[in-house]
């Protein structure tokens, strides 16, 4: 009788497992707006190698393929750290807390240049807190760069505590890792040791604007005294395209504050990885050991004040001191806007105290982790934050990769035209969506 009971129990367990799998498959393939199963694929069939799987396994670990992950959080913002801890636990990674800095504790004498600093304002108005806010942010990011150097970390991912990411972040990073390795190859053809490649300084994963490096000949002379300048060549910039990614936000829901790559020639399910020329906002980025060294040095010798994101963006652009930046668009990490008082949004921007946001949202993320927390805790499939949009169905076969050359002078960065979110917030200019 005992063996019969065990047999029945085993049968019921197996049946329950099969039922769960069928239910999940059905929920992600039927008419619901939950995450389609195709997003878990990492590349087109037939393109995977043993080495690729080794890299993928590293990226799927608890530090997302980096030696450490840091979250920047002010000690007094325990609410933000609570939300971050919950979201990261639900997506399978952990982070060490790097305390934010109150800028009032950083004297002008500890800043390389204050030229322009005391003109800092918020929303075009003089703000007595603006100086301390931007200086505190600048110092907090430099503290992490210093930690990377002091602890001899090979790499670290840095995330701000109000950031959000797709529920399938690890899958998205696997795709991005393939692109990053393409742009950080060894000249000798040696396989990289790092899952994101070995020859990068910064990976810009979460931003509010980013531009591609122009396709120019790095050997051409700009010396006006050179009597025989070399003939211009048509060297190319490359884009590593991740196609068939059903988590890519539709163009109508892409919101950025400055120039971005023009992806209008491609399907809406396309992301691009590229060498970045500039960026704004540091929602999430990674530094290699050499990148952290360069950040400490270059920020210490500035002759004019710049917020840390603009300062690092300028490092990407200034190839007199090479700083290899690799970016992605649409971004993988962005800023979450919680429901409630606007005043809770930022410790830099002093928002109007009386304004209240009725509905939470996150920029540029279709399957936001923070907006799906309750569903994930219940074991339900996540859903898009734009349920009224036409459903974008990726083609069978999972995400696919290809490299496209962009001829010199043809690299297109465009200024976004504004966007409207699910709750009606955002700005609309001429009725055209962002790209």
Secondary structure, DSSP 8 states (H G I E B T S, - for coil): -HHHHHHHHHHHHHHHHHHHHHHHHHHHHSSS-B--GGGG--S-TT---HHHHHHHHHHTSTTTTSSEEEEEE-TT-HHHHHHHHHHHHHTT---EEEE---GGGS-GGGSS--TTGGG-EETTEE-TTHHHHHHHHHHHHHHHHHHHHHTT-SEEEEEETTEEEBTTHHHHHHHHHHHHHHTT--TT----SSTT-SS-SEEEEE-SEEEE-----TT----TT-TT-------EEEEEEEES-TTS--GGG---SSEEE--TTS-TT-EEEEEEEEEE--SEEEEEHHHHHHHHHHHHT-SS---HHHHHHHHHH-GGG---EEEEES-SEEEEE-SEEGGGS-SSS---TT-EESS-EETT-SSBTGGGHHHHHTT---B-S-TTS------TT--EEEEEEEETT---EEE--B---TTS-S-BSSS----
